[in-house]
């Protein structure tokens, strides 16, 4: 509907179809931005689906949460695999954040940015900590080790995904929200620290309380980083 108005329209691959029908050229960056997250999510979903293609999951009445935990249990053969798990989770978090941009795009600024910051932080902390939660259920979670591995994995995957895709909407404030700017060391410490909150907190509180605490810390960091947009 707004394919020729704002770069945010490239979130939908249908914009590429509109460009083709309008005889407009499609740049490689635009194509990757629209399709790469879909490809990654599809491949990862297929991979996780094959993991639970077994009698225990096919012929029992398990909830979606139980099946997700089964996937995590099979995937996490050791604590070191949590690094790889967070890399795999990046496209899922990224896709959800892109969907949030579409939902919040028509809300007046700066309210849409504030809501986007909070929701994006919740999405990221959920996918970063899901492996930590799965390991805690197995009693195999070392808080410091898992925090460093999960935080580093998410940081690396996030930067790789942003390098390939987010440059297309870099001029948009929404692009700044999901990429957290061009800084390196502070986002890395933030990711590790937020996962550590969940890792240590699971010993004393439920997962939801730990997740919300990590989300609050993450949101506060992003609000500080984007204070210029909010005050403008």
C-alpha positions in Angstrom: 0.0 0.0 0.0 2.9 2.4 0.7 5.5 0.6 -1.5 6.7 3.9 -3.0 6.5 6.0 0.1 8.7 4.5 2.8 11.6 2.0 3.0 9.7 0.2 5.8 7.4 -1.2 3.0 10.3 -3.6 2.1 9.5 -5.6 5.2 6.9 -7.3 3.0 8.2 -9.3 0.0 5.0 -8.2 -1.8 6.8 -4.8 -2.2 9.3 -6.6 -4.4 6.4 -7.9 -6.5 5.0 -4.3 -6.8 8.4 -3.1 -7.9 8.7 -5.8 -10.6 5.2 -5.0 -11.9 6.0 -1.3 -12.0 9.3 -2.0 -13.9 11.3 -0.7 -11.0 14.7 -2.2 -10.4 15.3 -4.3 -7.3 18.6 -3.9 -5.5 20.3 -6.9 -3.9 20.1 -5.2 -0.5 16.3 -4.8 -0.8 15.9 -8.4 -1.9 17.9 -9.7 1.1 16.1 -7.4 3.5 12.7 -8.7 2.4 13.5 -12.4 2.0 16.5 -13.5 4.0 14.6 -13.6 7.4 11.9 -15.7 5.8 14.5 -18.1 4.4 16.3 -18.4 7.8 13.1 -18.9 9.8 11.9 -21.5 7.3 15.1 -23.5 7.4 15.4 -23.3 11.2 11.7 -24.3 11.7 12.2 -27.3 9.3 15.3 -28.3 11.3 13.6 -28.2 14.6 10.6 -30.0 13.2 12.7 -32.9 12.1 14.1 -33.1 15.7 10.7 -33.9 17.1 9.6 -36.2 14.2 9.5 -39.1 16.6 7.0 -41.2 18.5 7.2 -39.3 21.8 6.0 -36.1 20.1 3.9 -37.4 17.2 1.7 -39.7 19.1 1.2 -37.8 22.4 -1.0 -34.8 23.3 1.7 -32.3 24.1 1.3 -28.6 24.3 3.3 -26.3 21.9 5.5 -25.3 24.9 6.3 -28.9 25.6 7.3 -29.5 22.0 9.5 -26.4 22.0 11.2 -27.6 25.2 11.7 -31.0 23.5 13.4 -29.3 20.6 15.6 -27.4 23.0 16.4 -30.5 25.0 17.5 -32.4 21.8 19.5 -29.4 20.4 21.3 -28.6 23.7 23.6 -31.5 23.9 25.9 -29.5 26.1 26.3 -25.9 27.5 28.4 -24.9 24.5 25.4 -25.5 22.1 23.6 -22.5 23.7 25.9 -20.2 21.6 24.7 -21.9 18.4 21.1 -21.9 19.6 21.1 -18.1 20.1 22.5 -17.7 16.5 19.6 -19.9 15.2 17.1 -17.8 17.2 18.2 -14.5 15.7 16.0 -14.7 12.5 12.9 -15.5 14.7 13.5 -12.4 16.9 14.3 -10.3 13.9 11.1 -11.4 12.1 9.0 -10.5 15.1 10.6 -7.1 15.4 9.9 -6.4 11.7 6.2 -7.4 12.4 6.2 -5.0 15.3 7.4 -2.2 13.1 4.5 -2.8 10.7 2.0 -2.8 13.6 3.4 0.3 15.3 4.2 2.4 12.2 1.0 4.4 12.2 1.2 5.3 15.9 2.3 8.9 16.4 5.9 9.5 17.4 7.4 9.3 20.0 4.9 6.9 21.4 5.5 4.3 18.8 9.2 4.4 19.5 8.7 3.9 23.2 6.4 0.9 22.7 8.8 -0.5 20.0 11.7 -0.3 22.4 9.9 -2.2 25.1 8.4 -4.9 22.8 11.7 -5.4 20.9 13.6 -5.8 24.2 11.0 -8.4 25.3 11.4 -10.3 22.1 15.1 -10.3 22.2 15.3 -11.3 25.8 12.9 -14.2 25.3 14.9 -15.7 22.5 18.2 -15.1 24.2 17.1 -16.8 27.4 15.0 -19.7 26.1 18.1 -21.9 26.0 19.1 -20.9 29.5 15.5 -21.8 30.7 15.8 -25.2 29.0 19.1 -25.9 30.6 17.7 -24.9 34.0 15.0 -27.5 33.7 17.7 -30.1 33.1 19.7 -28.7 36.1 22.6 -28.1 33.8 22.8 -24.3 33.8 26.0 -22.6 34.9 24.9 -18.9 35.2 28.2 -17.3 34.1 29.0 -19.7 31.3 25.5 -19.7 29.8 25.3 -15.9 30.1 28.5 -15.4 28.2 27.8 -18.0 25.5 24.1 -16.9 25.0 24.9 -13.2 25.1 27.9 -13.5 22.7 26.0 -15.7 20.3 23.0 -13.3 20.1 25.4 -10.3 19.7 27.3 -12.0 16.8 24.1 -13.2 15.1 22.4 -9.8 15.5 25.3 -7.9 14.0 25.5 -10.3 11.0 21.8 -10.0 10.4 21.9 -6.2 10.7 24.9 -6.0 8.4 23.1 -7.8 5.6 19.6 -6.4 6.0 19.0 -3.4 8.3 21.0 -1.0 6.1 17.9 -0.8 3.9 15.9 1.0 6.7 19.0 2.5 8.4 17.6 6.0 7.9 14.4 5.1 9.8 14.3 5.5 13.5 12.8 2.0 13.7 16.1 0.7 12.1 18.0 2.3 15.0 15.7 0.6 17.6 16.4 -2.9 16.4 20.1 -2.4 15.6 20.9 -0.5 18.7 23.2 1.8 16.8 26.8 1.2 15.6 28.3 0.5 19.1 30.0 -2.8 19.8 31.3 -3.3 23.3 28.2 -1.8 25.1 25.6 -4.0 23.3 27.8 -7.0 23.9 27.9 -6.3 27.6 24.2 -5.6 27.6 23.3 -8.9 26.0 25.6 -10.8 28.4 24.3 -8.9 31.4 20.6 -9.4 30.6 21.1 -13.1 30.1 23.0 -13.2 33.4 20.0 -11.6 35.1 17.8 -14.5 33.9 20.5 -17.2 34.6 21.1 -16.1 38.2 17.4 -15.1 38.8 16.1 -18.6 37.9 17.6 -19.8 41.1 15.3 -17.6 43.2 12.4 -16.5 41.0 10.3 -17.8 38.2 11.2 -17.4 34.5 8.6 -14.7 33.8 9.9 -12.4 36.6 13.5 -12.8 35.5 12.5 -12.2 31.8 10.7 -9.0 32.7 13.6 -7.7 34.8 16.0 -8.3 31.9 13.6 -6.6 29.5 13.4 -3.6 31.8 17.2 -3.2 31.8 17.4 -3.7 28.1 14.6 -1.1 27.5 16.3 1.4 29.8 19.5 1.1 27.8 17.7 1.6 24.4 15.8 4.5 25.8 19.0 6.2 26.8 20.6 5.4 23.5 17.7 6.9 21.5 16.9 9.8 23.8 17.7 12.2 21.0 14.9 10.8 18.8 12.5 11.0 21.8 13.3 14.6 22.7 13.3 15.8 19.1 
